[in-house]
Amino acid sequence: MKRKFDAVIFDMDGVLIDSEPLWREAMINGFTKLGYTFTEEDCIKTTGKRFDEVIKIWFNHFKETKTNPKLFEQEVIDDLIGLIKLKGKPINGVLEVLSLLKKEQIKIGLATSSNEKLMNFILKYLNIASYFQSVKSAEHLKFGKPHPEVYLSCAEDLNCLPSRCFVIEDSINGVIAGMAAGMKVIAIPDEKNYNKLQWSIAEQKVKNMKELLIFLQTNL
């Protein structure tokens, strides 16, 4: 029987590592230092977007012109890396999923909105870099998610047709990006947002990596 897919491309934050709460903490710390009230709900509004674009959105909102966006981005990323070193944990079941795909000789890619520094740190921190045949950050691309560019770039690097790729995402911006790339998207929403109707646009919705493992095994 012919396989239904040739590659699986993972998002990073919230999919490979439980970093979304730490992202929110670092962002709140950063904006608080600038003197603004910034909440978890504010963070969630831009989840999945490239961080330089997030900064642009909120600097425009706050009419912030005195702070260098690049320096602010670096400060928040450095704070986030420190938080990951203290509290960062892989998502339960990630290694089992990666091991299955490697065993079955399925190509594995990573396509993230996070910058290269953070991407490389997390791959090293989790000791999983060797599983990936392609890792792509949207940092130096023209567009970030929800634009499909980072997913299309990863598929090209893997030498796979987009239609033969599964995307694993936890944000609606990421789901839209994967779908716009012509890929089949499996959404893993967090528990708080699992029942929202927005996830119905994905090919499949699963609760955790255990369910993802079963889905992938079924579709090999």
LOKOLLUM-190025 format. One record per residue: z, y negated, x of N, C-alpha, C in turn; residue number from 1; residue in three letters. Coordinates in Angstrom, 3 decimals, always signed. Layout:
REM residues N
SITE         nZ         nY         nX        caZ        caY        caX         cZ         cY         cX    nr   rest
SITE          Z          Y          X          Z          Y          X          Z          Y          X   NUM    ALA
...
This chain:
REM residues 220
SITE         nZ         nY         nX        caZ        caY        caX         cZ         cY         cX    nr   rest
SITE     +0.000     +1.199     +0.838     +0.000     +0.000     +0.000     +0.000     -1.258     +0.880     1    MET
SITE     -0.859     -2.206     +0.533     -0.963     -3.438     +1.304     +0.253     -4.327     +1.053     2    LYS
SITE     +0.784     -4.872     +2.135     +1.920     -5.775     +2.006     +1.536     -7.036     +1.253     3    ARG
SITE     +2.538     -7.626     +0.604     +2.294     -8.830     -0.181     +2.408    -10.099     +0.651     4    LYS
SITE     +2.876     -9.965     +1.893     +3.019    -11.146     +2.747     +2.956    -10.742     +4.218     5    PHE
SITE     +2.569    -11.694     +5.057     +2.463    -11.449     +6.496     +3.518    -12.205     +7.293     6    ASP
SITE     +4.102    -13.227     +6.684     +5.074    -14.054     +7.395     +6.118    -14.595     +6.428     7    ALA
SITE     +7.295    -14.828     +6.977     +8.358    -15.514     +6.236     +8.749    -16.739     +7.054     8    VAL
SITE     +8.713    -17.907     +6.403     +9.052    -19.163     +7.072    +10.329    -19.721     +6.442     9    ILE
SITE    +11.324    -19.902     +7.273    +12.636    -20.342     +6.813    +12.815    -21.847     +6.994    10    PHE
SITE    +13.453    -22.465     +6.022    +14.085    -23.762     +6.238    +15.325    -23.478     +7.097    11    ASP
SITE    +15.969    -24.520     +7.612    +17.110    -24.289     +8.494    +18.444    -24.651     +7.839    12    MET
SITE    +18.664    -25.942     +7.582    +19.952    -26.390     +7.045    +20.177    -25.839     +5.647    13    ASP
SITE    +21.293    -25.127     +5.466    +21.605    -24.536     +4.176    +20.968    -23.183     +3.948    14    GLY
SITE    +20.057    -22.770     +4.834    +19.410    -21.459     +4.719    +19.854    -20.539     +5.855    15    VAL
SITE    +19.769    -21.030     +7.084    +20.224    -20.242     +8.231    +21.676    -20.534     +8.580    16    LEU
SITE    +22.088    -21.765     +8.358    +23.445    -22.186     +8.710    +24.017    -23.028     +7.580    17    ILE
SITE    +25.304    -22.870     +7.347    +25.971    -23.603     +6.269    +26.281    -25.019     +6.757    18    ASP
SITE    +25.240    -25.809     +6.933    +25.381    -27.140     +7.537    +25.316    -28.285     +6.548    19    SER
SITE    +24.915    -28.031     +5.305    +24.778    -29.138     +4.357    +26.089    -29.903     +4.148    20    GLU
SITE    +27.250    -29.224     +3.990    +28.502    -29.994     +3.869    +28.795    -30.825     +5.123    21    PRO
SITE    +28.401    -30.314     +6.284    +28.635    -31.031     +7.538    +27.678    -32.213     +7.666    22    LEU
SITE    +26.437    -32.025     +7.193    +25.501    -33.152     +7.123    +26.105    -34.275     +6.288    23    TRP
SITE    +26.638    -33.916     +5.131    +27.203    -34.932     +4.243    +28.380    -35.642     +4.902    24    ARG
SITE    +29.218    -34.869     +5.596    +30.366    -35.465     +6.280    +29.911    -36.445     +7.360    25    GLU
SITE    +28.903    -36.038     +8.133    +28.402    -36.901     +9.215    +27.738    -38.162     +8.656    26    ALA
SITE    +26.976    -38.009     +7.557    +26.331    -39.171     +6.951    +27.354    -40.146     +6.377    27    MET
SITE    +28.362    -39.596     +5.692    +29.412    -40.454     +5.123    +30.150    -41.182     +6.240    28    ILE
SITE    +30.455    -40.469     +7.335    +31.107    -41.104     +8.487    +30.257    -42.260     +9.013    29    ASN
SITE    +28.956    -42.009     +9.140    +28.063    -43.020     +9.705    +27.964    -44.263     +8.850    30    GLY
SITE    +27.749    -44.079     +7.548    +27.610    -45.246     +6.675    +28.940    -45.964     +6.465    31    PHE
SITE    +30.035    -45.211     +6.491    +31.358    -45.838     +6.370    +31.624    -46.756     +7.552    32    THR
SITE    +31.215    -46.332     +8.750    +31.394    -47.171     +9.946    +30.607    -48.471     +9.841    33    LYS
SITE    +29.502    -48.427     +9.080    +28.715    -49.650     +8.871    +29.312    -50.527     +7.779    34    LEU
SITE    +30.344    -50.005     +7.093    +31.029    -50.802     +6.075    +30.571    -50.541     +4.651    35    GLY
SITE    +29.833    -49.446     +4.445    +29.319    -49.145     +3.102    +30.085    -47.998     +2.463    36    TYR
SITE    +30.199    -48.055     +1.145    +30.735    -46.928     +0.387    +29.604    -45.926     +0.194    37    THR
SITE    +29.801    -44.716     +0.683    +28.752    -43.698     +0.644    +29.393    -42.377     +0.239    38    PHE
SITE    +28.817    -41.722     -0.759    +29.445    -40.546     -1.350    +28.617    -39.283     -1.134    39    THR
SITE    +29.228    -38.146     -1.465    +28.506    -36.871     -1.397    +27.312    -36.885     -2.348    40    GLU
SITE    +27.475    -37.512     -3.504    +26.372    -37.607     -4.470    +25.206    -38.388     -3.880    41    GLU
SITE    +25.494    -39.416     -3.105    +24.434    -40.171     -2.426    +23.699    -39.276     -1.430    42    ASP
SITE    +24.444    -38.472     -0.685    +23.838    -37.556     +0.287    +22.880    -36.586     -0.397    43    CYS
SITE    +23.315    -36.037     -1.516    +22.549    -35.007     -2.221    +21.204    -35.550     -2.714    44    ILE
SITE    +21.140    -36.846     -3.011    +19.906    -37.444     -3.534    +18.732    -37.293     -2.574    45    LYS
SITE    +19.001    -37.194     -1.284    +17.912    -37.131     -0.303    +17.915    -35.818     +0.492    46    THR
SITE    +18.611    -34.802     -0.008    +18.672    -33.513     +0.683    +17.267    -32.943     +0.872    47    THR
SITE    +16.986    -32.484     +2.087    +15.692    -31.882     +2.377    +14.701    -32.825     +3.021    48    GLY
SITE    +14.966    -34.133     +2.939    +14.068    -35.106     +3.549    +14.365    -35.261     +5.043    49    LYS
SITE    +13.378    -35.737     +5.780    +13.559    -36.027     +7.199    +14.570    -37.153     +7.342    50    ARG
SITE    +15.457    -37.055     +8.339    +16.584    -37.978     +8.377    +16.162    -39.413     +8.645    51    PHE
SITE    +15.102    -39.638     +9.407    +14.668    -41.020     +9.611    +14.201    -41.637     +8.290    52    ASP
SITE    +13.630    -40.804     +7.405    +13.220    -41.292     +6.090    +14.444    -41.557     +5.200    53    GLU
SITE    +15.461    -40.702     +5.339    +16.721    -40.912     +4.602    +17.341    -42.250     +5.008    54    VAL
SITE    +17.373    -42.501     +6.312    +17.938    -43.762     +6.809    +17.162    -44.952     +6.257    55    ILE
SITE    +15.854    -44.868     +6.257    +15.020    -45.961     +5.741    +15.339    -46.254     +4.271    56    LYS
SITE    +15.470    -45.159     +3.481    +15.787    -45.313     +2.062    +17.110    -46.055     +1.871    57    ILE
SITE    +18.138    -45.612     +2.605    +19.465    -46.188     +2.389    +19.630    -47.550     +3.063    58    TRP
SITE    +18.979    -47.772     +4.199    +19.020    -49.103     +4.814    +18.359    -50.130     +3.886    59    PHE
SITE    +17.262    -49.728     +3.241    +16.621    -50.612     +2.262    +17.550    -50.864     +1.071    60    ASN
SITE    +18.204    -49.800     +0.617    +19.123    -49.921     -0.522    +20.263    -50.887     -0.207    61    HIS
SITE    +20.828    -50.749     +0.997    +21.971    -51.587     +1.376    +21.530    -52.934     +1.984    62    PHE
SITE    +20.215    -53.103     +2.169    +19.671    -54.285     +2.824    +20.263    -54.448     +4.229    63    LYS
SITE    +20.370    -53.306     +4.923    +20.924    -53.283     +6.276    +19.827    -53.605     +7.294    64    GLU
SITE    +20.001    -54.692     +8.025    +18.997    -55.111     +9.011    +19.574    -55.276    +10.419    65    THR
SITE    +20.885    -55.221    +10.557    +21.511    -55.472    +11.860    +21.568    -54.233    +12.745    66    LYS
SITE    +21.482    -53.037    +12.129    +21.662    -51.784    +12.868    +20.316    -51.173    +13.232    67    THR
SITE    +20.193    -50.743    +14.479    +18.983    -50.053    +14.924    +18.938    -48.662    +14.290    68    ASN
SITE    +17.903    -48.370    +13.473    +17.847    -47.069    +12.786    +17.864    -45.883    +13.742    69    PRO
SITE    +17.184    -46.012    +14.880    +17.125    -44.908    +15.842    +18.501    -44.628    +16.436    70    LYS
SITE    +19.226    -45.664    +16.773    +20.573    -45.484    +17.319    +21.505    -44.890    +16.271    71    LEU
SITE    +21.371    -45.370    +15.027    +22.188    -44.833    +13.938    +21.887    -43.345    +13.743    72    PHE
SITE    +20.606    -42.977    +13.760    +20.215    -41.571    +13.609    +20.845    -40.721    +14.704    73    GLU
SITE    +20.780    -41.199    +15.949    +21.325    -40.428    +17.064    +22.837    -40.268    +16.946    74    GLN
SITE    +23.519    -41.313    +16.498    +24.971    -41.248    +16.341    +25.367    -40.218    +15.281    75    GLU
SITE    +24.643    -40.210    +14.167    +24.947    -39.254    +13.092    +24.641    -37.829    +13.547    76    VAL
SITE    +23.519    -37.629    +14.238    +23.162    -36.294    +14.731    +24.200    -35.801    +15.734    77    ILE
SITE    +24.635    -36.672    +16.629    +25.662    -36.279    +17.610    +26.968    -35.924    +16.907    78    ASP
SITE    +27.325    -36.686    +15.883    +28.524    -36.383    +15.090    +28.361    -35.031    +14.397    79    ASP
SITE    +27.171    -34.798    +13.834    +26.902    -33.529    +13.154    +27.010    -32.347    +14.111    80    LEU
SITE    +26.441    -32.475    +15.298    +26.523    -31.386    +16.286    +27.979    -31.094    +16.630    81    ILE
SITE    +28.785    -32.143    +16.763    +30.214    -31.942    +17.021    +30.892    -31.206    +15.882    82    GLY
SITE    +30.528    -31.535    +14.645    +31.108    -30.858    +13.477    +30.674    -29.397    +13.422    83    LEU
SITE    +29.417    -29.128    +13.767    +28.933    -27.741    +13.768    +29.680    -26.920    +14.811    84    ILE
SITE    +29.933    -27.510    +15.975    +30.687    -26.801    +17.012    +32.088    -26.430    +16.528    85    LYS
SITE    +32.675    -27.294    +15.689    +34.020    -27.054    +15.174    +34.033    -26.119    +13.969    86    LEU
SITE    +33.042    -26.267    +13.063    +33.115    -25.606    +11.761    +31.879    -24.807    +11.381    87    LYS
SITE    +30.809    -24.903    +12.161    +29.533    -24.323    +11.759    +29.549    -22.804    +11.669    88    GLY
SITE    +29.002    -22.274    +10.588    +28.925    -20.826    +10.394    +27.531    -20.449     +9.893    89    LYS
SITE    +27.005    -19.303    +10.371    +25.725    -18.842     +9.824    +25.895    -18.456     +8.360    90    PRO
SITE    +24.837    -18.578     +7.592    +24.861    -18.101     +6.216    +25.019    -16.578     +6.245    91    ILE
SITE    +25.921    -16.059     +5.423    +26.146    -14.610     +5.376    +24.850    -13.864     +5.079    92    ASN
SITE    +24.532    -12.877     +5.911    +23.364    -12.040     +5.679    +22.110    -12.455     +6.428    93    GLY
SITE    +22.162    -13.594     +7.128    +20.977    -14.083     +7.843    +20.488    -13.069     +8.871    94    VAL
SITE    +21.386    -12.533     +9.666    +20.979    -11.596    +10.714    +20.360    -10.330    +10.142    95    LEU
SITE    +20.883     -9.879     +9.002    +20.323     -8.677     +8.366    +18.883     -8.931     +7.904    96    GLU
SITE    +18.633    -10.112     +7.348    +17.280    -10.448     +6.894    +16.338    -10.580     +8.087    97    VAL
SITE    +16.765    -11.293     +9.120    +15.926    -11.455    +10.305    +15.641    -10.110    +10.975    98    LEU
SITE    +16.648     -9.255    +11.021    +16.480     -7.935    +11.642    +15.488     -7.075    +10.873    99    SER
SITE    +15.548     -7.134     +9.536    +14.591     -6.387     +8.711    +13.166     -6.850     +8.996   100    LEU
SITE    +12.956     -8.156     +8.999    +11.614     -8.687     +9.219    +11.089     -8.325    +10.606   101    LEU
SITE    +11.963     -8.397    +11.596    +11.557     -8.025    +12.958    +11.190     -6.541    +13.025   102    LYS
SITE    +12.005     -5.697    +12.397    +11.755     -4.260    +12.382    +10.424     -3.941    +11.715   103    LYS
SITE    +10.106     -4.658    +10.640     +8.876     -4.421     +9.890     +7.679     -5.176    +10.470   104    GLU
SITE     +7.909     -5.851    +11.591     +6.856     -6.597    +12.297     +6.223     -7.684    +11.410   105    GLN
SITE     +7.065     -8.311    +10.608     +6.666     -9.474     +9.828     +6.884    -10.708    +10.700   106    ILE
SITE     +5.904    -11.582    +10.748     +6.046    -12.798    +11.540     +7.118    -13.703    +10.923   107    LYS
SITE     +7.869    -14.361    +11.792     +8.975    -15.199    +11.339     +8.803    -16.609    +11.891   108    ILE
SITE     +8.881    -17.583    +10.998     +8.773    -18.984    +11.399     +9.941    -19.805    +10.890   109    GLY
SITE    +10.082    -20.979    +11.466    +11.102    -21.948    +11.055    +10.420    -23.290    +10.869   110    LEU
SITE    +10.635    -23.916     +9.715    +10.045    -25.229     +9.427    +11.134    -26.113     +8.847   111    ALA
SITE    +11.583    -27.083     +9.616    +12.733    -27.882     +9.224    +12.436    -29.370     +9.248   112    THR
SITE    +13.125    -30.112     +8.388    +13.045    -31.571     +8.411    +13.923    -32.155     +9.515   113    SER
SITE    +14.846    -31.364    +10.033    +15.755    -31.850    +11.074    +15.006    -32.082    +12.383   114    SER
SITE    +15.577    -32.946    +13.233    +14.889    -33.247    +14.486    +15.006    -32.098    +15.485   115    ASN
SITE    +14.210    -32.172    +16.531    +14.128    -31.066    +17.498    +15.450    -30.811    +18.197   116    GLU
SITE    +16.181    -31.872    +18.506    +17.465    -31.704    +19.193    +18.406    -30.842    +18.359   117    LYS
SITE    +18.520    -31.162    +17.077    +19.401    -30.390    +16.200    +18.857    -28.981    +15.989   118    LEU
SITE    +17.554    -28.861    +15.783    +16.938    -27.547    +15.584    +17.210    -26.627    +16.776   119    MET
SITE    +16.967    -27.135    +17.974    +17.166    -26.303    +19.169    +18.633    -25.963    +19.382   120    ASN
SITE    +19.512    -26.923    +19.067    +20.950    -26.656    +19.190    +21.379    -25.535    +18.254   121    PHE
SITE    +20.954    -25.604    +16.995    +21.374    -24.604    +16.011    +20.819    -23.220    +16.348   122    ILE
SITE    +19.575    -23.140    +16.791    +19.000    -21.845    +17.170    +19.800    -21.220    +18.322   123    LEU
SITE    +20.197    -22.058    +19.272    +21.001    -21.569    +20.393    +22.421    -21.236    +19.937   124    LYS
SITE    +22.994    -22.083    +19.108    +24.366    -21.893    +18.620    +24.494    -20.586    +17.846   125    TYR
SITE    +23.478    -20.262    +17.023    +23.486    -19.029    +16.238    +22.934    -17.830    +17.005   126    LEU
SITE    +22.367    -18.092    +18.190    +21.786    -17.033    +19.032    +20.691    -16.259    +18.290   127    ASN
SITE    +19.769    -17.006    +17.632    +18.718    -16.352    +16.840    +17.313    -16.793    +17.246   128    ILE
SITE    +17.186    -17.586    +18.306    +15.873    -18.122    +18.685    +14.844    -17.021    +18.921   129    ALA
SITE    +15.281    -15.882    +19.428    +14.355    -14.806    +19.793    +13.653    -14.177    +18.586   130    SER
SITE    +14.168    -14.399    +17.391    +13.556    -13.817    +16.192    +12.284    -14.566    +15.767   131    TYR
SITE    +12.139    -15.807    +16.198    +11.095    -16.674    +15.654     +9.874    -16.749    +16.559   132    PHE
SITE     +8.701    -16.532    +15.965     +7.456    -16.695    +16.701     +6.973    -18.152    +16.685   133    GLN
SITE     +7.481    -18.940    +15.744     +7.137    -20.358    +15.681     +8.315    -21.131    +15.120   134    SER
SITE     +8.648    -22.243    +15.759     +9.677    -23.146    +15.225     +9.084    -24.552    +15.187   135    VAL
SITE     +9.161    -25.170    +14.022     +8.552    -26.480    +13.833     +9.555    -27.463    +13.228   136    LYS
SITE     +9.686    -28.608    +13.886    +10.445    -29.725    +13.338     +9.454    -30.758    +12.821   137    SER
SITE     +9.792    -31.387    +11.705     +8.932    -32.440    +11.151     +9.129    -33.772    +11.873   138    ALA
SITE    +10.010    -33.791    +12.879    +10.359    -35.062    +13.535     +9.130    -35.830    +14.014   139    GLU
SITE     +8.201    -35.140    +14.683     +7.056    -35.820    +15.279     +5.781    -35.691    +14.447   140    HIS
SITE     +5.900    -35.136    +13.244     +4.751    -35.050    +12.350     +4.616    -36.350    +11.567   141    LEU
SITE     +3.461    -36.540    +10.978     +3.226    -37.759    +10.210     +4.097    -37.802     +8.963   142    LYS
SITE     +4.304    -36.626     +8.358     +5.046    -36.553     +7.102     +6.197    -35.558     +7.200   143    PHE
SITE     +7.266    -35.841     +6.454     +8.354    -34.888     +6.271     +8.283    -34.287     +4.877   144    GLY
SITE     +9.132    -33.324     +4.602     +9.201    -32.749     +3.258     +9.586    -33.849     +2.267   145    LYS
SITE     +9.031    -33.869     +1.052     +8.338    -32.781     +0.353     +6.854    -32.614     +0.680   146    PRO
SITE     +6.329    -33.367     +1.643     +4.954    -33.123     +2.092     +4.889    -31.747     +2.764   147    HIS
SITE     +3.790    -31.026     +2.614     +3.703    -29.652     +3.147     +3.376    -29.553     +4.625   148    PRO
SITE     +3.223    -30.678     +5.337     +2.693    -30.632     +6.703     +3.450    -29.684     +7.624   149    GLU
SITE     +4.777    -29.704     +7.586     +5.534    -28.874     +8.524     +5.335    -27.386     +8.235   150    VAL
SITE     +5.174    -27.021     +6.959     +4.917    -25.618     +6.619     +3.506    -25.199     +7.016   151    TYR
SITE     +2.542    -26.073     +6.804     +1.167    -25.755     +7.186     +1.044    -25.636     +8.704   152    LEU
SITE     +1.750    -26.496     +9.429     +1.740    -26.441    +10.886     +2.331    -25.129    +11.394   153    SER
SITE     +3.414    -24.695    +10.754     +4.055    -23.440    +11.148     +3.148    -22.245    +10.852   154    CYS
SITE     +2.520    -22.225     +9.685     +1.618    -21.123     +9.320     +0.437    -21.043    +10.286   155    ALA
SITE     -0.093    -22.210    +10.659     -1.204    -22.236    +11.615     -0.768    -21.671    +12.959   156    GLU
SITE     +0.444    -22.041    +13.382     +0.988    -21.543    +14.647     +1.191    -20.029    +14.604   157    ASP
SITE     +1.545    -19.514    +13.435     +1.740    -18.068    +13.261     +0.422    -17.330    +13.038   158    LEU
SITE     -0.667    -18.092    +12.900     -1.983    -17.524    +12.606     -1.955    -16.741    +11.289   159    ASN
SITE     -1.342    -17.351    +10.273     -1.231    -16.724     +8.952     -1.805    -17.649     +7.879   160    CYS
SITE     -2.481    -17.078     +6.909     -2.921    -17.857     +5.764     -1.700    -18.314     +4.969   161    LEU
SITE     -1.663    -19.559     +4.507     -0.538    -20.012     +3.693     -0.252    -19.102     +2.503   162    PRO
SITE     -1.287    -18.585     +1.878     -1.103    -17.722     +0.707     -0.428    -16.398     +1.040   163    SER
SITE     -0.346    -16.089     +2.342     +0.294    -14.838     +2.775     +1.682    -15.099     +3.369   164    ARG
SITE     +2.222    -16.292     +3.087     +3.537    -16.655     +3.614     +4.554    -16.800     +2.485   165    CYS
SITE     +5.757    -16.313     +2.727     +6.906    -16.606     +1.881     +7.723    -17.709     +2.557   166    PHE
SITE     +8.181    -18.653     +1.772     +9.041    -19.729     +2.252    +10.434    -19.532     +1.662   167    VAL
SITE    +11.465    -19.726     +2.488    +12.854    -19.612     +2.038    +13.479    -21.003     +2.077   168    ILE
SITE    +13.856    -21.525     +0.910    +14.326    -22.905     +0.805    +15.578    -23.020     -0.054   169    GLU
SITE    +16.365    -24.066     +0.246    +17.562    -24.327     -0.568    +17.541    -25.707     -1.215   170    ASP
SITE    +16.513    -26.508     -0.955    +16.437    -27.846     -1.544    +15.170    -27.981     -2.375   171    SER
SITE    +15.218    -28.837     -3.373    +14.045    -29.013     -4.231    +12.909    -29.681     -3.455   172    ILE
SITE    +13.240    -30.582     -2.517    +12.194    -31.177     -1.683    +11.492    -30.111     -0.837   173    ASN
SITE    +12.256    -29.148     -0.353    +11.678    -28.062     +0.426    +10.837    -27.125     -0.418   174    GLY
SITE    +11.302    -26.847     -1.639    +10.530    -25.995     -2.556     +9.184    -26.644     -2.855   175    VAL
SITE     +9.205    -27.938     -3.124     +7.963    -28.655     -3.404     +7.034    -28.604     -2.194   176    ILE
SITE     +7.589    -28.764     -1.003     +6.779    -28.718     +0.223     +6.111    -27.358     +0.399   177    ALA
SITE     +6.879    -26.288     +0.196     +6.326    -24.945     +0.330     +5.231    -24.667     -0.679   178    GLY
SITE     +5.460    -25.087     -1.910     +4.462    -24.881     -2.959     +3.202    -25.698     -2.688   179    MET
SITE     +3.390    -26.935     -2.218     +2.243    -27.786     -1.907     +1.421    -27.210     -0.755   180    ALA
SITE     +2.069    -26.406     +0.086     +1.361    -25.744     +1.187     +0.590    -24.516     +0.718   181    ALA
SITE     +0.748    -24.153     -0.556     +0.073    -22.975     -1.086     +0.786    -21.679     -0.764   182    GLY
SITE     +2.085    -21.773     -0.513     +2.889    -20.603     -0.168     +3.752    -20.177     -1.352   183    MET
SITE     +4.247    -18.960     -1.298     +5.172    -18.465     -2.310     +6.581    -18.821     -1.877   184    LYS
SITE     +7.325    -19.486     -2.747     +8.635    -20.007     -2.370     +9.759    -19.229     -3.042   185    VAL
SITE    +10.727    -18.816     -2.227    +11.947    -18.192     -2.725    +13.074    -19.201     -2.542   186    ILE
SITE    +13.670    -19.620     -3.632    +14.738    -20.615     -3.594    +16.099    -19.938     -3.541   187    ALA
SITE    +16.969    -20.476     -2.678    +18.367    -20.030     -2.622    +19.249    -21.254     -2.859   188    ILE
SITE    +19.391    -21.685     -4.107    +20.213    -22.873     -4.395    +21.687    -22.587     -4.120   189    PRO
SITE    +22.440    -23.665     -3.866    +23.888    -23.448     -3.751    +24.452    -23.148     -5.145   190    ASP
SITE    +25.637    -22.586     -5.139    +26.236    -22.099     -6.389    +26.363    -23.200     -7.440   191    GLU
SITE    +26.680    -24.417     -7.000    +26.894    -25.537     -7.914    +25.619    -25.893     -8.680   192    LYS
SITE    +24.463    -25.733     -8.028    +23.193    -26.155     -8.624    +22.307    -25.004     -9.057   193    ASN
SITE    +22.834    -23.783     -8.987    +21.998    -22.598     -9.192    +21.301    -22.581    -10.550   194    TYR
SITE    +21.962    -23.044    -11.596    +21.424    -22.931    -12.955    +20.558    -24.109    -13.387   195    ASN
SITE    +20.284    -25.032    -12.486    +19.436    -26.165    -12.847    +17.993    -25.702    -13.059   196    LYS
SITE    +17.333    -26.306    -14.045    +15.973    -25.902    -14.415    +14.954    -26.178    -13.315   197    LEU
SITE    +15.260    -27.075    -12.404    +14.290    -27.458    -11.375    +13.826    -26.274    -10.522   198    GLN
SITE    +14.672    -25.257    -10.407    +14.320    -24.117     -9.554    +13.286    -23.197    -10.197   199    TRP
SITE    +12.993    -23.422    -11.468    +12.038    -22.555    -12.166    +10.626    -22.683    -11.607   200    SER
SITE    +10.363    -23.721    -10.821     +9.031    -23.872    -10.228     +8.814    -22.928     -9.049   201    ILE
SITE     +9.890    -22.371     -8.506     +9.770    -21.449     -7.373     +9.276    -20.081     -7.845   202    ALA
SITE     +8.678    -19.352     -6.912     +8.210    -17.996     -7.197     +9.373    -17.083     -7.585   203    GLU
SITE    +10.491    -17.282     -6.908    +11.662    -16.433     -7.108    +12.908    -17.245     -6.796   204    GLN
SITE    +14.000    -16.945     -7.479    +15.291    -17.563     -7.203    +16.301    -16.467     -6.949   205    LYS
SITE    +17.044    -16.582     -5.853    +18.069    -15.589     -5.531    +19.381    -16.311     -5.253   206    VAL
SITE    +20.476    -15.578     -5.396    +21.794    -16.181     -5.238    +22.253    -16.239     -3.792   207    LYS
SITE    +21.786    -15.305     -2.979    +22.279    -15.217     -1.612    +21.330    -14.381     -0.756   208    ASN
SITE    +21.690    -14.204     +0.518    +20.856    -13.452     +1.443    +20.784    -11.964     +1.089   209    MET
SITE    +21.825    -11.452     +0.469    +21.797    -10.052     +0.053    +20.688     -9.828     -0.976   210    LYS
SITE    +20.595    -10.733     -1.956    +19.527    -10.634     -2.956    +18.157    -10.876     -2.319   211    GLU
SITE    +18.108    -11.776     -1.340    +16.846    -12.023     -0.632    +16.400    -10.771     +0.106   212    LEU
SITE    +17.339    -10.104     +0.752    +17.028     -8.869     +1.475    +16.416     -7.836     +0.545   213    LEU
SITE    +17.009     -7.662     -0.623    +16.501     -6.698     -1.602    +15.100     -7.095     -2.065   214    ILE
SITE    +14.894     -8.394     -2.318    +13.578     -8.880     -2.761    +12.514     -8.597     -1.704   215    PHE
SITE    +12.833     -8.897     -0.457    +11.867     -8.685     +0.620    +11.572     -7.206     +0.811   216    LEU
SITE    +12.595     -6.365     +0.747    +12.385     -4.921     +0.864    +11.470     -4.405     -0.234   217    GLN
SITE    +11.645     -4.934     -1.430    +10.844     -4.514     -2.578     +9.388     -4.929     -2.436   218    THR
SITE     +9.162     -6.029     -1.730     +7.818     -6.593     -1.624     +7.127     -6.297     -0.298   219    ASN
SITE     +7.710     -5.452     +0.527     +7.083     -5.081     +1.797     +5.795     -4.298     +1.541   220    LEU
